[in-house]
Each structure stands twice: as structure tokens, then as C-alpha cells.
Amino acid sequence: MGLLNYSNKICLAPMVRIGELPTRLLALRYGANLVWGPEIVDKALVGGSLVQRIVNDRVNCIDFVKPPTNKVLFRVHPLEANRLVFQLGSASPDLAVQAAKLVADDVAGIDLNCGCPKHFSVHAGMGAGLLKEPDRLISILQALVKEVGIPHNVSISCKIRLLETKEKTLALIERLCSTGIRAITIHCRTTPMRNTEPAHREYLQDIVDLCKKYNVAVLANGDVSGYEEGKKLIEKYGLDGVLIARAAEKNVSCFRAEGPLSNRDLALDYLKMALEVENNFGNTKYCLTQIMQGAFRKDVRQAAQCAKSYDDLKNAFAMDQKHSDASGVIYAPKREKSIMFAFGSSSKLLKALSNEATLKQLAAFSFTKVFVYKPEGEKSEDFTDCSEKFKSHGVNLASVSSDDLALKIDQADLIICSKEEQSISFEASSSHKQILYFTSSELASLYNEREELNKAGNYLGSQTESFYDILFNKIKGTNTKKEVTI
């Protein structure tokens, strides 16, 4: 399925009961970039009889069913699969690996829950209980990365809470980063804190700076009210993304850039979606109860609360359809694309590309593969050094030699090269590929020895247009049938 790109993402946080399939599909329809499922404990999947993977043709889903009761523990819809993170509860490396392997090929990421403060979780050594046993926590993540993440090409991450002090938190995070995980979510509260207490973001910037050294993405959770605030927090702290929990529990349309729907419209959308995917009735009723908090017609709310079947719920909302096409109108993710760079010096090009601003922008343009032409005689060390940094943004880096040039040009959606590269221009033109040329003066901005980008498009102490500016202004101005623009 491919590794997740966490950059610039507004996400649905993992929530027990709330985060089932209808909520996840609605979150994606309303604008969420990634969705976390509710925590499922490893023993629920592997204890006793192993959970069975069943193709449910009736609702076009994959069901994970537990014998002998045949209870559906988890349901995955194809529209969410490449944006879905499975949250796992575990206190054992062996059980974590066994459980994760069962679902790894049907989700985009597996996230270890290291933050749940509930007694049942902590008492069993899971959730926030792992924060008290860092060696055990590290061993679980190392096992997941080695035995699940790498062989199944799935992203491994974890979600933690703050420790008692800044020093302890940073020390733990540094150990977590060394395990090979691709992302960490920070719930900006300590374990004893209630969710009604304000989130602590005093040293969130320090956490971000530390994780960047290891090319590990950082997402923040806690008191994020919706799309607008999420974007502001990403910009303020340099986060890769945010997770929204309580605001989404009340109104999952908080992911809409134009603002949330009324709870009446949302309740209708939710019920239609639940019918479409045949969600468990009890779960649907529970989630509707959360949506109907606050201003809501009393007669409808009372009728829904007394409902004993889907027919009762439909009557409460005056709905006569059995199913809807609700799950069919979720916005599909952007098509992933490839881009090729061919300049005189691949090492200098890599230096210009390997900064946070450029990599995030490449990911935003859905360029998940970057081919860099390496002239004969140039060393390969630069590619090895840069590869992990590219991967941390969901971008795969590959070098191209003269031998495989024609093949990679054929695979690329966009070719960017200097006008001096006539052989590449000829090959790309023959393949009817779109080409963007750099002039000599534009290349000068690349070859000049300057400091790293401080913010998107701005060199420290430089007043002139940067390579970043020139590159992405060119791409933004491109109109092609391959939808290079965003």
C-alpha cells in the first residue's frame, strides 16, 4: 500500500466507539486527510481463535471477524484503506506483531497506543502504562518496525502523552525516534490530566525540533477545535499534522474548511452513512446521541434515544430510504505522481531539495516519487544520505543513470531539467512528457552556496528569489492533462 505521508495533515484521532467506519468515512468526506480507527487490543485479535479476514461483498468492505461468535471487530472500506491508521493496544512485542500482521495489508499505518489513561488499559500495562516502562515500549516498537513495518511496507507510529517534566519527555521521545518509527503523536497532556484541562504546548516546538533530527513526523493532539485551528497550529509549531478528537466526537464536520454543518444535517448524514455500511445498530445509536447534544429538536432526540432498531431511527428522522450513496461521495485522494530532475550536478540539486519546505511542498503536490539523474562519475553517497529524509515526508528518492533513463522518463509525470540537457529533452519530447526548463540564471540560485531554507521559499538573509520559489512557481503555473497543479 505504501508508506504514509504525514505532512500537512488534519486527522481524525482514535476514539473508542466513536471512531468506527461511518465516522471515519464522514471525516474523510468532510476534509480529513487521515483517519485513526478506535484502539483494538492485541488479544482481541489473536487470543483464542484468530480473527478471520472476510470479504464482505454486501457492503464492499473487509471485515475482521472473531470466531466463534463471528462478531465484527473491525471493518475497512476501500475508500479509506490508504488513509487509515489502525491503533493497536499491546503490552507485548510478540502479541503486538502477531496482531499487527493480521491487519497490516489492509491499512496504511499501525499506531501503538501509549497514551490511554483508562484503568483497564494502564492496569494491563498498555496505553499510558507503557510510559512507565520505556524499555518495554521501545521493544514493542522495534518489533513492529522490523517484523511488520518493513516487510509489509506499512507505516509504524505511536501516540504518547507528556511526562512529568520537559526533560523526561524529550528523553523518551529521543528513544522512540531511534526505533525506526515514522511518526509520533503527542497528546499535549500528562496522564493524570483530565481532557477538560487545557492542553500544554509550552515545549511542543522543542519536540518538533528533536524529531526532525531523526526524520520522524510529529502530530499534536489536544484542544484542536477544527480545520482552521489545525492549520494554524501546524504553521506555528512546524508540525506535520494534528489529530482532532473531542471536537470531532461532537461534530465530525469540523474538518470542513468552510465550517461545520448543523448537528441536524450532520445527524442525517451520519444515519445515511451508517445504513450504507451496515454499522452496528448500538454503535450508531450511541454516536447519534453524541451528535444530538445541544440545540436539537426535542421530539427527534427523544424518539432516537428510545429507538430499538434502524427502522425506529429512520422514523425519528423521517427517512424512507433503506440505503444511500453516502459512502460513494467521499473525495478520493490525489493521484500520486512522479517527478524527474536532470541538472548538471545531482549533489547540489539534492542539497537544494533536502529541506523541510521543499519536501513538504513536493508532498503537497502529490509527488511521491522523485527521480534524480546522476551523471556518470558522480558518487552515490548523497542519495543514501538523503533517502531517509525524503521517506519521512512520504517521498521516495531514486537515482537515474544513463542506462535506465528512458524507462524513468516514461514513468515520470513531469520532467524538470536545464536547457543544456538536450538528450533528456529529446527523450522526454519523444515520450510526449511535459518538460519544465530552468535557465542558466535560474540555476545560479541553486548552485550558489546559501544557507538552508528557514521557511517555505525564504533563504535566511536573502532578498532574491530562491530555488524553492522558482521551482514551485513554475509547477503552479503548469496546466497539463496529468493534473500536475494542485
Summary of the structure (lengths in Angstrom):
residues: 486
radius of gyration: 24.1
end to end distance: 22.8
largest distance: 77.4
contacts: 1625
relative contact order: 0.09
helix: 43%
strand: 20%
